[in-house]
Amino acid sequence: MPSSPTDPALASAARLFGRAFREFDPRPWSAGSPISTLALGVHSLRSGLFFAEGLPLLLTQRPGMRRAASRPGPDSVRVLLSRLREILERDADRIGRGVAPLSVLLPRDPLHHGIRLLRILADSLSVSARRKNRHSRDFGSTARAWLDDLPAYYRRNFHYQTDGYLSARSADLYEHQVEILFRGGADAMRRLILEPMKDHFGDHDGHGLHFLELGSGTGSASRSVARAFPRAKITCLDLSYPYTNHARRQLAAFPRVECVQGDAASLDFAADRFDAVYSVFLFHELPLSVRELVLDEAQRVLRPAGFFGFVDSLQKGDDEALDWALDFFPREFHEPYYAHYVSHPMEDLLEEAGFEDIRSETGYLAKCVSARARTMPATRIDTPPIAGPEDPTGIRDDQSAE
């Protein structure tokens, strides 16, 4: 049963957020061009909507939360809100400067928004029970049918979400759930990838270019990339068959985008094929050995000096004022490889994989890292991966933490 509205812990959390909002910097959000001002207005409405939609989840999710887990104090919440405001302002500014068109803010399927919210609220009871009992490998019959086709590290309910990434129902709710979690800041974080891509390719509509997104999920990141580079060919690749099918429907309006099921650690593409390879919120869900394989594969399929970039979670020290969130998140949202990820800078892995001109920037709870592939292809020596305890096929799962 969910906690009652008079639950002392819930009341305490509500007071904490209320105090943080009252003490939050009251300065008006910065104004820019008419387009950036309009974009910022849309952002403020979206953020307020998703914040309000998250309030009922405090009731449904409360029973599954770990009682001993530390909660952020008012100062931490205030910093978090300021980072959210900053990234929404920056995203609006980039839209105003033409890095992305205003159309990236168009709502997705608004007619079904309320229905999805009701389904999310109903599903949150199952998520809470799964979290309370630490059931990270609980799948329905439809989702179980896919398990044998997937690597061991992937056969789990990331975030304790129903069916993990392995059902049409999960794919339908996912983007909405993520926006609620990040209070309307998820898309702005995803779009951090656009400016370094624009810097790399210059004033280019994408004509003659071929991009590859790894771990494309429901296609939300490539929706913005396709609008920013309307004549580029984009291949979206994801391990999940249901999510790939969902992305195919969601991106049907973009004729130059194709969605394929596949493994980013073992790409079925020839060397030197793509002008850009990018990913969004992929690497924190991979064990170290798979992170390394994905980077090697990206280097292989990129043309010399091609663009590589990703957006993913902050890592320790990227924004020290938010390090507390990196400890809290994996405890409450089943992320078995997250603790290892946040403690091992991705920039180091990119350098080891041979990428050049590595650059980083942070925004809210995310970081964007961009780089260039080798100017000249390196001689490749193939060695078999090291077998590990969970996966007899050769991919280690040794960074897992239940």
ABEGO torsion letter per residue (X at the ends): XBBBAABAAAAAAAAAAAAAAAABBABBBBBBBAAAAAAAAAAAAAAAAAAAAAAAAAAAAAAABBAABBBBBAAAAAAAAAAAAAAAAAAAAAAAAGABBAAAABBBGAAAAAAAAAAAAAAAAAAAAAAAAGBAABBBAAAAAAAAABBAAABBBBGGBBGEAABAAAAAAAAAAAAAAAGGAAAAAAAAAAAAAAAAAEBBAGBGBBBBBBGAEAGAAAAAAAAABAABBBBBBBABAAAAAAAAAAAAABAABBBBBBBAABBABBBGABABBBBBGAAAABBAAAAAAAAAAAAAABBBGBBBBBBBBBBBGABAAAAAAAAAAAAABBBAAAAAAAABBAAAAAAAAGBBGBBBBBBEABBBBBBBBBABBBBBBBBBBBBBAABAAGBBAAABBX
